[in-house]
Amino acid sequence: EKLLLFGGAIQLAGAVKARRATRHAASDFLEVEQARGISVSTAVMSFDYDGFAVNLLDTPGHEDFSEDTYRVLTAVDSALMVLDNAKGVETRTRALMDVCRLRDTPVVTFANKLDREGLDPFELMHNVEETLKIACVPMTWPIGMGQRFEGVYDLVDKQVVFYQPTQRGRRNERVVLESLDDPRLDDWVSPARADKLREDVELLGALEPFDPDAFRAGKQTPVFFGSAVNNFGVKELLDQFVRHAPPPQPRATETRVVDPHEQAFTGFCFKIQANLDKQHHDRMAFLRITSGRYQRGMKMKHVRTGKVVAVNNATAFLARDRVVTDEAWPGDIIGLHNHGGIRIGDTFTEGEDLKFTGIPAFAPELFRRAVLLDPLKSKALVKGLEQLSEEGAAQLFRPIEGSDYILGALGTLQFDVIASRLENEYRVRARFEGLDMNAAAWVTSEDPAALEKFINENKRRCFRDIADNLTFIANSRFVLDYAAQQHPKVRFHQHMEV
């Protein structure tokens, strides 16, 4: 939210908090997000800063929606890791760093909430290095902590930066001292604390310097300190981010690597969002451009279907706000109106048959049966479940035998969110009943006879997902493993590329 504020995309920052907030974060546009004070859906926002175009993908903060975050990480060129100064590296941060390592994604670190008491800055960096196995290089350094937090020292531009508080949500006026030796420093923070700052900066001189190549290889992370809610340290982060974050990078396909400087247009869909406009039940496919240039009215080949489509109304985003764009470049995210034909992982080109790799899907661990509370809304229920499952936050399964639709997810909160969105966006009231199912895997085989034998023996446990992939759902991991032993020519997949 404060990146948007300092980037000039909004004039007043909202807050990620529940219920009584008069302004909500621009990226939290779903009603359930505003009611609960959490982010459950990725938002795409674009703004210009210091001559650079910045595309910000704000990912869900709740662990139950981690699959959405994993997919978003396949569409970015760098990541911003926000740490709670009091907690250090948390469990979910470790998991996301593992995903970043798969692609050597450069990571910038922002240590947040310095206006509260927390870990000593040296201790926090040690925690990051020990836990995440990545070298930390401070770019700013905090002056005090908690109630004594005064601002930051900019280690790059050699400036002491203070802030004068203004109305919450608005940008602060900055007060800058050009040197640690400026005698006014002692007046601002007291001689003892000024000397402590000078000692800290001298100690930092013994650390490895910032290496842009090591950063872009994912081996070193620049660290910034601040308090986002109070606008401390955010501008310094943005200033250095646009200097050092990589431009659009090459992307791997099943057949070759696509360079962003190629003239031919290519891109891939990494997310689908239903009901950005609740009145029209629209669906938007988020397309990351990897090469070439999008021009309004151009024809694209939808590689999976083989269809060639003319795109006249691709949009650019600021959370829910959308504008039709005339052109877009590698690194940009554009929205394509989707009437059900586009899936996550689909590739669009100017004619070449390509398939971008690395966009993951994970087998769900929790399962519920949708129970309709209004029998006259059965068609609306199916439509809502199908469209929401296309987003990838939960997965819809239909049985090979029978008619009950089964919903699978990685976290219990996903079912609450889907029930809320069904009621708010589709006017369908439903509840989700628990099922004696606890393990699932996608099933494939190179031997058609072996696959048919497996299906015939396990019809009550065989389902099709939204993309028509055969899925085996069992009541325990033991049953799933036993089935795999009994059918050695059948492969069971816990995750797959979409």
C-alpha positions as CSV (number, residue, x, y, z in Angstrom):
1,E,0.0,0.0,0.0
2,K,2.8,2.4,0.8
3,L,4.7,1.4,-2.4
4,L,1.6,2.7,-4.2
5,L,1.6,5.8,-2.1
6,F,5.2,6.7,-2.8
7,G,4.9,5.6,-6.4
8,G,2.1,8.2,-6.9
9,A,-0.6,5.6,-7.8
10,I,-2.8,6.6,-4.9
11,Q,-3.1,9.8,-2.8
12,L,-4.2,8.3,0.5
13,A,-3.2,4.9,1.7
14,G,-5.7,2.5,3.1
15,A,-5.0,-0.2,5.7
16,V,-5.1,-4.0,5.8
17,K,-7.4,-4.3,8.8
18,A,-10.8,-5.6,9.6
19,R,-14.3,-4.2,9.9
20,R,-14.3,-0.6,10.9
21,A,-11.7,0.8,8.6
22,T,-13.0,3.6,6.5
23,R,-10.4,2.9,3.8
24,H,-9.1,-0.5,2.9
25,A,-5.9,-1.4,1.1
26,A,-6.3,-0.8,-2.7
27,S,-5.1,-4.3,-3.3
28,D,-7.8,-5.8,-1.0
29,F,-10.8,-5.4,-3.3
30,L,-12.9,-8.5,-2.4
31,E,-15.6,-8.0,0.2
32,V,-14.3,-10.9,2.2
33,E,-10.9,-9.4,2.4
34,Q,-12.2,-6.1,3.7
35,A,-14.4,-7.8,6.2
36,R,-11.7,-10.1,7.6
37,G,-8.7,-7.8,7.2
38,I,-6.7,-10.4,5.2
39,S,-5.5,-10.8,1.6
40,V,-6.9,-13.9,-0.1
41,S,-6.4,-13.0,-3.7
42,T,-3.5,-11.7,-5.7
43,A,-3.9,-8.1,-7.0
44,V,-2.0,-6.6,-9.9
45,M,-1.1,-2.9,-9.8
46,S,1.1,-0.8,-12.0
47,F,2.8,2.6,-11.4
48,D,5.7,4.6,-12.7
49,Y,8.6,5.6,-10.4
50,D,11.7,7.6,-11.3
51,G,11.4,6.8,-15.0
52,F,10.7,3.1,-14.5
53,A,7.5,1.1,-15.0
54,V,6.8,-1.0,-11.9
55,N,4.4,-3.9,-11.9
56,L,3.4,-4.9,-8.3
57,L,1.8,-8.2,-7.7
58,D,0.4,-8.3,-4.1
59,T,0.0,-11.9,-3.1
60,P,-2.2,-13.5,-0.4
61,G,-0.8,-13.2,3.1
62,H,-2.6,-16.2,4.6
63,E,-1.0,-19.6,4.4
64,D,-4.2,-21.3,3.2
65,F,-3.7,-19.4,-0.1
66,S,-0.1,-20.2,-0.6
67,E,-0.7,-22.0,-3.9
68,D,-1.8,-18.7,-5.5
69,T,1.4,-17.1,-4.2
70,Y,3.6,-19.9,-5.7
71,R,2.0,-19.3,-9.1
72,V,2.5,-15.6,-8.9
73,L,6.2,-16.1,-8.2
74,T,6.6,-17.7,-11.6
75,A,5.4,-14.4,-13.2
76,V,7.8,-12.0,-11.4
77,D,11.4,-11.0,-11.9
78,S,12.2,-10.2,-8.3
79,A,10.5,-10.5,-4.9
80,L,10.1,-8.2,-1.9
81,M,10.3,-10.1,1.4
82,V,8.6,-8.3,4.2
83,L,9.7,-9.4,7.7
84,D,8.1,-8.5,11.0
85,N,10.9,-7.0,13.1
86,A,9.7,-8.8,16.2
87,K,9.3,-12.2,14.7
88,G,12.1,-12.5,12.2
89,V,11.8,-15.3,9.6
90,E,8.5,-17.1,9.9
91,T,7.5,-20.6,8.6
92,R,5.7,-19.4,5.5
93,T,8.6,-17.2,4.5
94,R,10.9,-20.2,4.4
95,A,8.5,-22.0,2.0
96,L,8.3,-19.0,-0.3
97,M,12.1,-18.7,-0.3
98,D,12.4,-22.3,-1.4
99,V,10.2,-21.4,-4.4
100,C,12.3,-18.3,-5.2
101,R,15.4,-20.5,-5.1
102,L,14.0,-22.8,-7.9
103,R,14.4,-19.8,-10.3
104,D,17.2,-17.9,-8.5
105,T,14.7,-15.0,-8.1
106,P,16.4,-11.9,-6.6
107,V,15.0,-11.0,-3.2
108,V,14.8,-7.6,-1.6
109,T,14.2,-7.5,2.2
110,F,12.2,-4.9,4.1
111,A,12.3,-5.3,7.9
112,N,9.0,-3.8,9.0
113,K,7.5,-2.5,12.2
114,L,10.5,-0.7,13.6
115,D,8.1,1.5,15.5
116,R,7.6,-1.5,17.8
117,E,10.2,-3.2,20.0
118,G,11.8,-6.2,18.3
119,L,15.0,-7.9,17.4
120,D,18.3,-6.0,17.3
121,P,19.0,-5.2,13.6
122,F,22.2,-7.3,13.7
123,E,20.3,-10.2,15.3
124,L,17.6,-9.9,12.6
125,M,20.1,-10.2,9.8
126,H,21.8,-13.1,11.5
127,N,18.3,-14.8,11.7
128,V,17.8,-14.3,7.9
129,E,21.2,-15.6,7.0
130,E,21.0,-18.7,9.2
131,T,17.4,-19.6,8.3
132,L,17.3,-18.7,4.6
133,K,20.9,-19.2,3.7
134,I,21.2,-15.9,1.9
135,A,23.7,-13.1,2.6
136,C,22.3,-9.9,4.0
137,V,23.6,-6.4,3.0
138,P,22.0,-3.5,4.8
139,M,21.2,-0.6,2.6
140,T,19.6,1.5,5.4
141,W,20.0,1.3,9.1
142,P,17.4,2.1,11.8
143,I,17.9,4.9,14.3
144,G,16.4,3.6,17.4
145,M,13.4,1.2,17.8
146,G,9.9,1.3,19.2
147,Q,9.0,4.7,20.8
148,R,12.6,5.8,20.1
149,F,12.5,5.1,16.4
150,E,13.6,8.3,14.7
151,G,14.2,7.3,11.1
152,V,17.0,5.6,9.1
153,Y,20.5,6.2,7.9
154,D,20.8,5.7,4.1
155,L,24.1,3.7,3.7
156,V,24.0,4.2,-0.1
157,D,23.6,7.9,-0.3
158,K,25.3,8.6,3.1
159,Q,22.3,10.5,4.5
160,V,20.6,10.6,7.8
161,V,16.9,10.7,7.0
162,F,14.3,11.8,9.6
163,Y,10.5,12.1,9.1
164,Q,8.0,14.6,10.4
165,P,4.7,12.8,11.1
166,T,1.7,14.0,9.2
167,Q,-1.9,12.8,8.8
168,R,-1.8,9.0,8.9
169,G,-2.0,7.5,5.4
170,R,-0.3,10.4,3.7
171,R,3.3,10.9,2.7
172,N,5.6,12.4,5.3
173,E,7.8,15.4,4.9
174,R,11.5,14.2,4.9
175,V,14.2,15.9,6.9
176,V,17.7,15.0,5.6
177,L,21.1,15.5,7.1
178,E,23.9,15.0,4.6
179,S,26.4,13.5,7.0
180,L,26.8,11.6,10.2
181,D,29.2,14.3,11.3
182,D,26.5,17.0,11.1
183,P,26.3,18.5,14.6
184,R,22.5,18.7,14.3
185,L,22.4,14.9,14.6
186,D,23.2,15.1,18.3
187,D,20.4,17.6,18.7
188,W,17.9,15.3,17.0
189,V,18.6,12.0,18.7
190,S,20.8,12.9,21.7
191,P,24.7,12.6,21.7
192,A,24.6,9.0,23.1
193,R,22.3,7.7,20.4
194,A,24.2,9.6,17.7
195,D,27.4,8.0,18.8
196,K,25.7,4.5,18.8
197,L,24.6,5.1,15.2
198,R,28.1,6.1,14.2
199,E,29.5,3.0,15.9
200,D,27.0,0.8,14.1
201,V,27.8,2.3,10.7
202,E,31.5,1.7,11.4
203,L,30.8,-2.0,12.2
204,L,28.8,-2.3,9.0
205,G,31.8,-1.3,7.0
206,A,33.3,-4.7,7.8
207,L,30.5,-6.5,6.0
208,E,30.6,-7.7,2.4
209,P,29.6,-4.8,0.1
210,F,26.5,-5.0,-2.0
211,D,27.2,-7.0,-5.2
212,P,24.5,-6.5,-7.9
213,D,25.5,-9.8,-9.6
214,A,25.2,-11.8,-6.4
215,F,21.8,-10.1,-5.8
216,R,20.5,-11.0,-9.2
217,A,21.7,-14.6,-8.8
218,G,19.6,-14.8,-5.6
219,K,22.7,-15.2,-3.3
220,Q,22.6,-11.8,-1.6
221,T,19.6,-9.7,-0.4
222,P,19.7,-5.9,0.2
223,V,18.0,-5.1,3.6
224,F,16.0,-2.0,4.3
225,F,14.6,-1.1,7.7
226,G,11.5,1.0,8.4
227,S,7.9,1.2,9.5
228,A,5.5,1.1,6.5
229,V,2.4,2.3,8.5
230,N,4.4,5.4,9.5
231,N,6.0,5.8,6.0
232,F,9.5,5.3,7.4
233,G,12.1,3.8,5.0
234,V,9.7,3.1,2.1
235,K,11.1,5.8,-0.2
236,E,14.7,4.5,0.3
237,L,13.5,1.0,-0.6
238,L,11.9,2.2,-3.8
239,D,14.8,4.3,-4.8
240,Q,17.2,1.4,-4.6
241,F,14.7,-1.2,-5.9
242,V,14.3,0.5,-9.3
243,R,18.1,0.9,-9.5
244,H,19.0,-2.7,-8.9
245,A,15.9,-5.0,-9.6
246,P,16.4,-6.8,-12.8
247,P,14.5,-6.0,-16.0
248,P,12.3,-8.6,-17.6
249,Q,14.2,-11.9,-17.8
250,P,14.3,-14.9,-20.2
251,R,11.7,-17.5,-19.7
252,A,11.9,-21.3,-20.3
253,T,9.4,-23.2,-22.4
254,E,9.3,-26.9,-23.2
255,T,11.2,-26.4,-26.4
256,R,13.4,-23.3,-25.9
257,V,14.1,-20.2,-23.9
258,V,12.2,-17.0,-24.8
259,D,14.3,-13.8,-24.7
260,P,12.4,-10.6,-23.7
261,H,14.1,-8.7,-26.6
262,E,12.5,-11.0,-29.2
263,Q,10.2,-9.1,-31.5
264,A,7.4,-11.7,-31.6
265,F,4.8,-11.5,-28.9
266,T,4.6,-14.2,-26.2
267,G,3.0,-14.4,-22.8
268,F,1.4,-16.9,-20.3
269,C,-1.6,-16.8,-18.0
270,F,-0.6,-17.2,-14.4
271,K,-3.9,-16.3,-12.7
272,I,-7.6,-16.1,-13.4
273,Q,-9.9,-13.8,-11.3
274,A,-13.7,-14.1,-11.3
275,N,-16.1,-11.2,-10.7
276,L,-13.8,-8.2,-10.7
277,D,-17.0,-6.6,-11.9
278,K,-19.7,-8.3,-9.8
279,Q,-22.5,-7.0,-11.9
280,H,-21.4,-8.8,-15.0
281,H,-19.8,-11.9,-13.5
282,D,-16.8,-11.3,-15.6
283,R,-13.6,-13.4,-15.6
284,M,-10.2,-12.0,-16.2
285,A,-7.1,-13.9,-17.2
286,F,-3.9,-12.3,-16.0
287,L,-1.2,-12.5,-18.8
288,R,2.4,-11.9,-18.1
289,I,4.1,-10.6,-21.3
290,T,7.5,-12.3,-21.9
291,S,8.5,-10.9,-25.3
292,G,7.5,-8.6,-28.0
293,R,4.8,-5.9,-27.7
294,Y,1.1,-6.1,-27.2
295,Q,-0.8,-3.7,-29.5
296,R,-4.5,-3.1,-29.3
297,G,-6.3,-5.1,-31.9
298,M,-3.5,-7.6,-32.5
299,K,-4.1,-11.3,-33.2
300,M,-2.8,-13.9,-30.8
301,K,-2.7,-17.6,-31.0
302,H,-4.1,-19.4,-28.0
303,V,-1.6,-22.3,-28.2
304,R,-3.6,-25.0,-26.2
305,T,-6.7,-24.6,-28.3
306,G,-5.1,-23.6,-31.6
307,K,-7.5,-20.7,-31.9
308,V,-6.4,-17.2,-33.2
309,V,-8.1,-14.4,-31.4
310,A,-8.1,-10.6,-32.0
311,V,-7.6,-8.8,-28.7
312,N,-9.2,-5.3,-28.7
313,N,-9.8,-4.7,-25.0
314,A,-6.8,-5.9,-22.9
315,T,-6.6,-4.0,-19.7
316,A,-4.1,-2.6,-17.3
317,F,-4.7,-2.8,-13.5
318,L,-4.8,-0.8,-10.3
319,A,-6.4,-3.5,-8.1
320,R,-10.0,-3.5,-9.2
321,D,-9.7,-0.4,-11.3
322,R,-9.0,-1.2,-15.0
323,V,-8.3,0.8,-18.1
324,V,-8.1,-0.5,-21.6
325,T,-4.5,-0.3,-22.8
326,D,-3.2,0.4,-26.3
327,E,0.2,-1.3,-25.8
328,A,2.2,-3.2,-23.3
329,W,5.7,-4.6,-23.1
330,P,7.7,-7.5,-21.6
331,G,7.3,-7.5,-17.8
332,D,3.8,-5.9,-18.0
333,I,0.7,-7.7,-16.8
334,I,-2.4,-7.4,-19.0
335,G,-5.9,-8.7,-18.5
336,L,-7.8,-10.7,-21.1
337,H,-11.5,-11.1,-20.9
338,N,-12.2,-14.8,-20.4
339,H,-15.4,-16.6,-21.1
340,G,-14.2,-20.0,-19.8
341,G,-11.7,-20.9,-22.6
342,I,-8.5,-19.7,-20.8
343,R,-6.8,-21.7,-18.1
344,I,-3.9,-21.0,-15.8
345,G,-0.7,-22.0,-17.6
346,D,-2.0,-21.2,-21.1
347,T,0.4,-19.6,-23.6
348,F,-0.4,-16.9,-26.1
349,T,1.9,-16.2,-29.1
350,E,1.9,-14.7,-32.6
351,G,1.9,-18.2,-34.1
352,E,4.7,-20.3,-32.6
353,D,3.6,-23.3,-30.6
354,L,5.2,-22.8,-27.1
355,K,4.4,-24.0,-23.6
356,F,6.0,-22.1,-20.7
357,T,7.0,-24.3,-17.8
358,G,7.2,-24.1,-14.1
359,I,3.6,-23.0,-13.1
360,P,2.6,-25.4,-10.3
361,A,-0.6,-27.0,-9.0
362,F,-0.7,-29.0,-5.8
363,A,-2.9,-31.9,-4.8
364,P,-5.4,-30.7,-2.1
365,E,-5.4,-32.1,1.4
366,L,-8.9,-31.1,2.6
367,F,-12.2,-32.0,0.9
368,R,-15.8,-30.8,1.3
369,R,-19.2,-31.5,-0.4
370,A,-21.2,-28.4,-1.4
371,V,-24.7,-28.5,0.1
372,L,-27.1,-26.1,-1.5
373,L,-29.4,-24.3,0.9
374,D,-31.8,-23.1,-1.9
375,P,-32.8,-26.0,-4.2
376,L,-33.7,-23.6,-7.0
377,K,-30.1,-22.3,-7.3
378,S,-28.4,-25.6,-8.4
379,K,-27.3,-24.2,-11.8
380,A,-25.9,-21.0,-10.2
381,L,-24.1,-23.2,-7.6
382,V,-22.3,-25.2,-10.3
383,K,-21.5,-22.1,-12.3
384,G,-20.1,-20.4,-9.2
385,L,-18.0,-23.4,-8.2
386,E,-16.6,-23.8,-11.7
387,Q,-15.7,-20.2,-12.1
388,L,-14.1,-19.8,-8.7
389,S,-12.2,-23.1,-9.1
390,E,-10.7,-21.7,-12.4
391,E,-8.9,-19.1,-10.2
392,G,-6.9,-22.0,-8.7
393,A,-7.6,-21.1,-5.0
394,A,-9.6,-24.4,-4.6
395,Q,-10.2,-27.3,-6.9
396,L,-13.5,-28.7,-8.1
397,F,-13.8,-32.5,-8.7
398,R,-16.7,-34.3,-10.3
399,P,-17.0,-38.1,-9.7
400,I,-16.8,-40.6,-12.5
401,E,-19.9,-42.2,-11.0
402,G,-22.4,-40.0,-9.2
403,S,-23.3,-36.4,-9.2
404,D,-21.9,-34.7,-6.1
405,Y,-19.3,-32.1,-6.7
406,I,-16.4,-32.2,-4.4
407,L,-14.2,-29.2,-3.5
408,G,-10.6,-29.7,-2.5
409,A,-8.3,-27.1,-0.9
410,L,-5.1,-26.7,1.0
411,G,-6.6,-24.8,3.9
412,T,-9.9,-24.5,5.8
413,L,-10.2,-20.8,5.3
414,Q,-10.6,-21.3,1.5
415,F,-14.0,-23.0,2.1
416,D,-15.2,-20.0,4.2
417,V,-14.0,-17.6,1.5
418,I,-15.7,-19.6,-1.3
419,A,-19.0,-19.7,0.7
420,S,-18.8,-16.0,1.2
421,R,-18.1,-15.3,-2.5
422,L,-20.9,-17.6,-3.6
423,E,-23.4,-15.6,-1.6
424,N,-22.0,-12.1,-2.4
425,E,-21.2,-12.7,-6.1
426,Y,-23.6,-15.4,-7.2
427,R,-26.4,-15.0,-4.7
428,V,-26.1,-18.6,-3.8
429,R,-26.2,-19.8,-0.2
430,A,-24.3,-23.0,0.4
431,R,-22.5,-24.8,3.2
432,F,-19.6,-27.3,2.9
433,E,-19.8,-30.7,4.7
434,G,-16.8,-32.6,5.7
435,L,-15.9,-35.8,3.9
436,D,-13.9,-38.8,4.9
437,M,-11.2,-37.9,2.4
438,N,-7.7,-36.8,3.3
439,A,-5.4,-37.6,0.4
440,A,-5.4,-37.1,-3.4
441,A,-3.1,-37.5,-6.4
442,W,-3.4,-37.0,-10.1
443,V,-3.2,-40.2,-12.0
444,T,-1.5,-40.9,-15.3
445,S,-0.1,-43.9,-17.2
446,E,1.6,-44.6,-20.4
447,D,-0.3,-48.0,-20.5
448,P,-3.9,-47.4,-21.4
449,A,-4.9,-50.9,-20.4
450,A,-3.3,-50.4,-16.9
451,L,-5.1,-47.1,-16.5
452,E,-8.5,-48.6,-17.5
453,K,-7.9,-51.5,-15.0
454,F,-7.1,-49.0,-12.3
455,I,-10.3,-46.9,-13.0
456,N,-12.5,-50.0,-13.0
457,E,-11.2,-51.1,-9.6
458,N,-11.5,-47.7,-8.0
459,K,-14.5,-46.0,-9.6
460,R,-15.8,-44.6,-6.4
461,R,-12.5,-42.9,-5.7
462,C,-11.9,-41.6,-9.2
463,F,-12.8,-38.0,-10.1
464,R,-12.1,-35.5,-12.9
465,D,-10.8,-32.0,-12.1
466,I,-11.8,-28.8,-13.9
467,A,-9.2,-29.5,-16.6
468,D,-10.5,-33.1,-17.0
469,N,-7.4,-34.6,-15.3
470,L,-8.0,-38.0,-13.7
471,T,-7.7,-37.7,-9.9
472,F,-7.7,-40.4,-7.2
473,I,-9.1,-39.2,-3.8
474,A,-8.7,-41.5,-0.8
475,N,-9.6,-41.4,2.9
476,S,-6.0,-41.7,4.0
477,R,-2.5,-41.5,2.7
478,F,-2.1,-45.2,3.5
479,V,-4.9,-46.0,1.0
480,L,-3.3,-43.9,-1.7
481,D,0.1,-45.5,-1.2
482,Y,-1.4,-49.0,-1.2
483,A,-3.1,-48.2,-4.5
484,A,0.2,-47.1,-6.0
485,Q,1.8,-50.4,-4.9
486,Q,-1.0,-52.4,-6.4
487,H,-0.8,-50.6,-9.8
488,P,2.9,-50.1,-10.6
489,K,2.2,-49.0,-14.1
490,V,0.1,-46.1,-12.9
491,R,1.8,-42.9,-11.7
492,F,0.5,-40.8,-8.8
493,H,1.4,-37.1,-8.8
494,Q,1.2,-34.9,-5.7
495,H,2.0,-31.8,-7.8
496,M,2.0,-31.1,-11.5
497,E,2.6,-28.3,-13.9
498,V,-0.6,-26.7,-15.3
